[in-house]
Amino acid sequence: MSDTLGSATWRRLLRLCVDAFLLTGLLFVLTQGVLAALAAAVGFDEGDPPVWLGLLSPLLAVAAVVGGAVSAWLLHGRTLSWPVWLGMALGAVLGAPLVSAAFMAVAGLSQLVPWRSRESEGPWFLVALVTLAVVAFLAVPVVDAVRDLTGARETVVADRVRLVALLLTVLVVAITTAIGVSRSDETGEVGLFLVLVAVPAATSVVGADLVLRSRARRTSTTRAPVPPDAARPA
């Protein structure tokens, strides 16, 4: 019985992580797309953009992490409190360097792969591994959403948000990848940058969940049991 409850708990946490990942990724590509369109409309030089534009891009990425994580948290019916904010901050701070280190490690391994032309082929080894990892990460919650919508319909709103965010993100990444391949520029690497931004959002909700669990365990252990004779009148 405890194993079943534990499995269900971690499954719910996985769905929360995936929703934070997808919502953050969607916010990231949308805001960065609007920023790129603004820069193109104004006529800024891509090789020498103004300082404010260079600062605005990472700020929008941070805003996407916060917005995606908080939106997913609220979408799952959870409330915000100072322990939640603390856990989210710790989770994001730990998640960002971890995913960056993983990317650098995989990029280093990709140098051992004998590409025919590294300059023209691009980091496809890295793209392939990241794609497989993301698909494996998303698979179970996406299947859960489809099953719930066609069956019990217990979490309809969260299911629909998850599937819509997935479809829109895949569409944007596919379009930018095609553009990047045709131009042979960094536009095709938007999907990689998306993962770098979205993973900290997923780890942030894990951090918030772990902080709440830790507080709940401390509360339960420090609460002294009432002796049976204490409630009896003298």
PyMOL commands that set and color helices and strands:
alter all, ss='L'
color gray80, all
select helices_A, chain A and resi 2-42+51-75+82-110+118-121+124-149+156-183+186-222+228-231
alter helices_A, ss='H'
color red, helices_A
deselect
rebuild
show_as cartoon
